[in-house]
Amino acid sequence: NLKHKLSFSIFVYSFILIFITLGVWQLYRLEWKLNLISEINNAISSEPIEFNSNNIKNFQKVSFKGKIDNEKIIYLYNLNEDGEPGFDIINPINIENKNFLINRGWVKISDKNKPFITNNENFVGIFREKSKSSYFKPENDLPNNYWFKLEDNDLQRHTGLTISNYIIYLNDSNPTKIPKPKNISANLSNNHLKYALTWFSLAISIFLIYLYFRKKNY
């Protein structure tokens, strides 16, 4: 009857409206993500600014002077760009009385425990906020200095320091440098256009199916 047909039409159009709204929202997210990636790439490719402890930003390139703690080196298991297993060489560093971690780069597994000591005090690096630890990674083996994740409690035990949540990635384009500095880029997932097209496709599909059944039954 007419009442049931009207209720069904309202039901269908409600879903179509929801899917269109979700698609439009993903387009807004796409624009936001593209702007974010552009800002990050501009920050990484720009000239470094002088370190300011009150103005630390994610992906900010800075020049700074600091004292590296060569005694508290951390060997963080990681893969290089070619998928080869090895370690990121990480040290605590004190900058203007604040403690950070500095990722100096990657070395092969065979190079573990080599004396990667540096007395350099002038650096250029890129700040990145430390990511949350994954539950799927093994626990750190502190006695053997074999790390899988930078857990705050383990860092406190290993270094005896309270360390900032930002890691500094040493910025050096020398391809022969060991440890080999990591290539930092705005490698952010950006599937918002695909999601938007999916929602719009669902809206169109439902609308076409609705028209077919309406033509058939009205």
Secondary structure, 3 states (H helix, E strand, C coil): CHHHHHHHHHHHHHHHHHHHHHHHHHHHHHHHHHHHHHHHHHHHHCCCEECCCCCCCCCCEEEEECEECHHHCEEEEEECCCCCEEEEEEEEEEECCEEEEEEEEEEEHHHCCCCCCCCCCEEEEEEEECCCCCCCCCCCECCCCEECCCCHHHHHHHHCCCCCCEEEEECCCCCCCCCECCCCCCCCCCCHHHHHHHHHHHHHHHHHHHHHHHHHHC
